């Protein structure tokens, strides 16, 4: 609901950061981001992504299949 610095990062199952998709100040609103594995050497498996915006932070699980 307010402008803030936003980060969206992807981690492997042991907690290593494998990608930073967003790291910038953004205006309030709704955004979509398409994650392409072309730029990253990721194998199929379980990964976690963390979205942080101001005081808000949420981590979710995702499954990557090739």
C-alpha positions as CSV (number, residue, x, y, z in Angstrom):
1,X,0.0,0.0,0.0
2,X,3.1,2.3,0.0
3,X,6.2,2.8,-2.0
4,X,9.1,0.6,-0.7
5,X,12.2,-1.2,-1.5
6,X,11.3,-4.7,-2.9
7,X,13.5,-7.8,-3.2
8,X,12.5,-11.1,-4.7
9,X,15.1,-13.9,-4.3
10,X,15.2,-17.6,-5.0
11,X,17.0,-20.1,-2.7
12,X,17.8,-23.8,-3.0
13,X,16.8,-26.3,-0.3
14,X,19.9,-25.7,1.8
15,X,19.4,-22.0,1.8
16,X,21.9,-20.8,-0.8
17,X,20.7,-17.8,-2.8
18,X,20.6,-18.9,-6.5
19,X,18.9,-15.8,-8.0
20,X,17.9,-12.2,-7.3
21,X,15.0,-11.4,-9.5
22,X,14.0,-8.0,-8.1
23,X,16.0,-5.6,-6.0
24,X,14.7,-2.0,-6.4
25,X,12.4,0.6,-5.0
26,X,8.9,0.2,-6.5
27,X,5.7,2.2,-6.4
28,X,2.7,0.6,-4.7
29,X,0.6,-1.7,-6.9
30,X,0.4,-5.2,-8.4
31,X,3.3,-6.6,-10.3
32,X,3.9,-9.9,-12.2
33,X,7.3,-11.4,-12.8
34,X,8.0,-14.3,-15.1
35,X,10.9,-16.4,-13.9
36,X,13.0,-17.9,-16.7
37,X,15.6,-20.5,-15.9
38,X,17.5,-19.7,-19.2
39,X,19.7,-17.2,-17.3
40,X,20.3,-19.6,-14.3
41,X,21.8,-23.1,-14.3
42,X,19.1,-24.7,-12.1
43,X,18.1,-28.3,-12.0
44,X,14.7,-29.6,-11.4
45,X,13.8,-29.7,-7.7
46,X,12.4,-27.8,-4.8
47,X,13.3,-24.1,-4.3
48,X,12.1,-21.3,-2.1
49,X,11.4,-17.7,-3.0
50,X,11.3,-14.8,-0.6
51,X,9.4,-11.6,-1.3
52,X,10.3,-8.6,0.9
53,X,8.7,-5.2,0.6
54,X,9.2,-2.7,3.4
55,X,8.1,-4.5,6.6
56,X,6.4,-7.3,4.7
57,X,8.3,-10.6,4.1
58,X,7.0,-13.9,2.9
59,X,8.7,-17.1,1.9
60,X,7.0,-19.8,-0.3
61,X,8.0,-23.1,-1.8
62,X,8.1,-23.7,-5.5
63,X,8.8,-26.9,-7.6
64,X,10.9,-26.5,-10.7
65,X,10.3,-29.1,-13.4
66,X,12.1,-29.1,-16.8
